[in-house]
Structure formats: structure tokens, C-alpha cells
Amino acid sequence: MPDLGLDVLFKGKNFARLLGGLGIALRISVIAILVSVVLGTVLGVLRQRENLILKAFMRLYLEVIRIMPQLVLLFLVYFGTTRSFGWDLSGETASVIVFSLWGTAEMSDLVRGALSSIPGHQYESAAALGLKKTQVYLYVVLPQAVRRLIPLSINLITRMIKTTSLVLMIGVVEILKVAQQIIEANRMNSPNAAFGVYLTVFVLYFLVCWPISVLAGKLEKRWG
Amino acid sequence: MGVRPVPGIVLEISHLHKAYGQNTVIEDLSLTVREGEVIVIVGPSGCGKSTLLRCINALESNQGGEVRLHGEPVLKGSKNLPEIRQKIGMVFQNYELFPHMTVLDNIMLAPVKAQGRKKSEVREEALALLKRVGLETKANSFPRQLSGGQKQRTAIVRALCMHPDILLFDEVTAALDPEMVREVLEVILDLANQGKTMLVVTHEMQFARAIADWVVFLDDGRICEEGTPEEFFDHPKTERAKKFLNTFTFERKARQPKTI
């Protein structure tokens, strides 16, 4: 059997350190996801309104976030604000800000899309039954919109989790950075460690994202 | 504002005017519907039939005139509109059931949430009504599992369960396959026999004749002619009505021998 270099994982606290790195990656993504879901929903609902200023602002915001690579956004927030505004953001805070900005933009677009995909007749037939406007939304429009939203937002959530691997570029010691450190430290006595350690990173990412995808699939099936 | 209801009159449309921009759809239209009356509205497509129904429960705003239900004005944007709409049952051409709810939940939603009635009581009534239209086995099905005719019968039960003062039917068989038209029309006929007050827009002339107490022929947003079904279908007075009724009969010219 070829040496996969898995032995380094059991040296000292290496495996625990990897898990800790994963924890940091997850902490950044969970906070950013929560912020994105809440703000994205609010903005998505607001975008339904016929307000030109709001529309133009949201359009600009969305385009900027989409066109800009996440890494550039990270650099901009982490290094840029330090130079220009003198803010001393920690790498983790900067990451949370960037991922929230990104997630909120994407989420608002998903919410807007889900809401506008509900045909006008659904509003009308609910209103014709004598339901109040809030009831129309609560019982008829939102439940349908949420069903359409779930698969799309799960996709966004897993993308956000995976993309946290970029934050090592602004010095946050998350799972990938820990992996690099372990490999570096064992270069001499375990030169094959790269394979084993990165394989472990892969498995850990998979274990986090896979259940989310399964859940999404189940919900989609139940509501299809 | 105290309004004394005129006895016997359920719905009063007076001088209704509706336009989309420059395009007038309904012009100075007045119509009164009395308790237990079945009024059928016929007319060429684009004559404003559906728009008229949609104006009655203020799904469309109007540009003049008014609609009163039991003396109370039906106004788009008014605060008590939801309460008034509870008394106006509407059935749409494309059923418009809520796809995420079972048949039973579709029916129970508004009576429970809008009228605040007890769940158990509404469920009992809903099941009884479903049985009446032959859908007792479909109570827990979702709309996507039903045929068009079954969906439309569900939509009728959904409207009925609110105990409306008047029912509006907006071309309810137009989207159905021919063999399903009958099952839906029979339900409506049954309702007419129970003495429900109804305003029916339809393209089914045979059905119109059978069900109507009064036929209103609409053309270009105005009432062109009205009368009992016998008067209207057998002896139409206006040229326009004659021409319209003629579009439902077909005659074939004698075959010309083909020349090559």
C-alpha cells in the first residue's frame, strides 16, 4: 500500500487542530449565512416594490458583488479599510463582512425570483376569498415562495461554506491553513503528508456539505 | 355610515365605468341582481364580461360608478374590502387552487383564517360539500393530482364554504376538456336549483339557456340586450345579438365538385 501520509494526522494534536480550523470556517459561514438569509429576505421583499431608487441601488450592489471575485472583496475589506479608514478589522471579522455582503446580494436575488415566480392569480384568488393582505402573504404566497427558495438557497449556502477556504489569504487560520501548517511542519519526516491531509480536508468539507444537500433534496421531494 | 339595504337586492351595479388608459372596457353599465336570481352574461370575447366580474369584487379598480353588495359599496383599497369579499364567492377560469395545500386545506383556509370559524365545524362542512360534488375521496389529494374538472369542482366548493351572498363564475369551463365540462356545469346547475344567487359568464349557450333566469348580452362594454333566456335565444331583438348567436350554428355549403 502506498504511503498516503495519513500518519501525521495522529501526531500530537494535528487532527484536533484540523477540526478547530474547520470550526473557524464554519463559524464564519454560519454567521454570514444567518445575516444573509435575514437581510437577503428583507431586501428581496423590498425589491418587489416599484421604487426606482431602491431598484437602482440594489442593481448596482448586486452587479458589483457578482462581478468582483470574492478574493478581491476580501482584500478590499481587510487591507483597504485599514489603509483608508484606519479600521483594525480582524481577518475573521473582515471575512464575515465580505461573506455577508456576498450572501445578502445573492439571497435577495433568490428571494425576489421566488416571489415573482408566484403567479398574480394566486394573490387574486386568495384576495377574492376575503383574506387580508398579510394573510395572503402568510398562507398563500410565502409558503410557495419558500418551497421554491429552499433548493436554491441550499446551493448558495454550500457555495459559501466552500468559499471560506479563501480567507486563509487574509491570514485567518481556518482548516486549509491548518492543513498547510501541518504539511509544512512534517515536510522532513513525512513527505507524503500533503495527500493524506488534503484528503482529510476534502472528507471534512464533504461531511459538512453533504447532509445539507441531502436535506434540500428531501425537502424538494416532499414539496415538489 | 349607515346604509339601509334594499330588500331583495343583493348586488347593485350602477353606471360602472372601467378603462385601461384610453381603452374603455365597460361603459355606463348598470345591473341589479336579486336574491336567488341566476343571471348569465354572454357576449363576444373582449366585450368586458370577465372585467365586469373582476370589478364586482374590486380585483379591478373602476373609473366611475359603483358596485354595492347589500347596500355596502365595494371599493378597491377600502378597509373592509376583505370582509365584503368574503360574501362574494368567485370561481376563476383556471381554478387557481393553492398548489401547496391539499383539497381540504384549500377549502378550509379562508373560512378558518378569514372568518375565524371553528376548524372542526368547517372540516365537517367541507367534507359534506366535497361529497356533494363527488370528491369525497380527494380531500387529502393535492391539486396537481386532480383532473381539470375535479380542480374546478374543488374551486367551487372552496367558494361555497364561505357562505357567500353571491357567486361569480368566470368562464369556469373554458379551460376544460369537453368531457369534463358537463361535470362542472351540473354542479353549478345544482346550485341554481338550491336557490343560490349567481352571476355566470359563459360561452356554453345550451347551459346558459338552461340555467339563466335572465340573460344579459354584453357588447363593447355595454348591455346590448337583455331578457329571459327564451326571449334572447329564440327571438333576439338586436342585429348584434342575432349575429352573435349565429356564430354558434354551422352550416356547410353544398360541396363543389373539384376541378383540376
HADDOCK unambig.tbl for C-alpha pairs under 7 A between the chains (distance, minus, plus):
assign (segid A and resid 121 and name CA) (segid B and resid 96 and name CA) 6.53 0.50 0.50
assign (segid A and resid 122 and name CA) (segid B and resid 96 and name CA) 6.22 0.50 0.50
assign (segid A and resid 124 and name CA) (segid B and resid 59 and name CA) 6.99 0.50 0.50
assign (segid A and resid 125 and name CA) (segid B and resid 96 and name CA) 6.22 0.50 0.50
assign (segid A and resid 128 and name CA) (segid B and resid 85 and name CA) 5.80 0.50 0.50
assign (segid A and resid 128 and name CA) (segid B and resid 90 and name CA) 6.51 0.50 0.50
assign (segid A and resid 129 and name CA) (segid B and resid 85 and name CA) 6.26 0.50 0.50
assign (segid A and resid 129 and name CA) (segid B and resid 86 and name CA) 5.57 0.50 0.50
assign (segid A and resid 129 and name CA) (segid B and resid 89 and name CA) 6.79 0.50 0.50
assign (segid A and resid 129 and name CA) (segid B and resid 110 and name CA) 6.20 0.50 0.50
assign (segid A and resid 130 and name CA) (segid B and resid 82 and name CA) 4.26 0.50 0.50
assign (segid A and resid 130 and name CA) (segid B and resid 83 and name CA) 5.90 0.50 0.50
assign (segid A and resid 130 and name CA) (segid B and resid 85 and name CA) 4.73 0.50 0.50
assign (segid A and resid 130 and name CA) (segid B and resid 86 and name CA) 4.38 0.50 0.50
assign (segid A and resid 130 and name CA) (segid B and resid 114 and name CA) 6.34 0.50 0.50
assign (segid A and resid 131 and name CA) (segid B and resid 82 and name CA) 5.86 0.50 0.50
assign (segid A and resid 131 and name CA) (segid B and resid 110 and name CA) 6.42 0.50 0.50
assign (segid A and resid 131 and name CA) (segid B and resid 114 and name CA) 5.35 0.50 0.50
assign (segid A and resid 132 and name CA) (segid B and resid 82 and name CA) 5.76 0.50 0.50
assign (segid A and resid 140 and name CA) (segid B and resid 98 and name CA) 6.85 0.50 0.50
assign (segid A and resid 144 and name CA) (segid B and resid 100 and name CA) 6.47 0.50 0.50
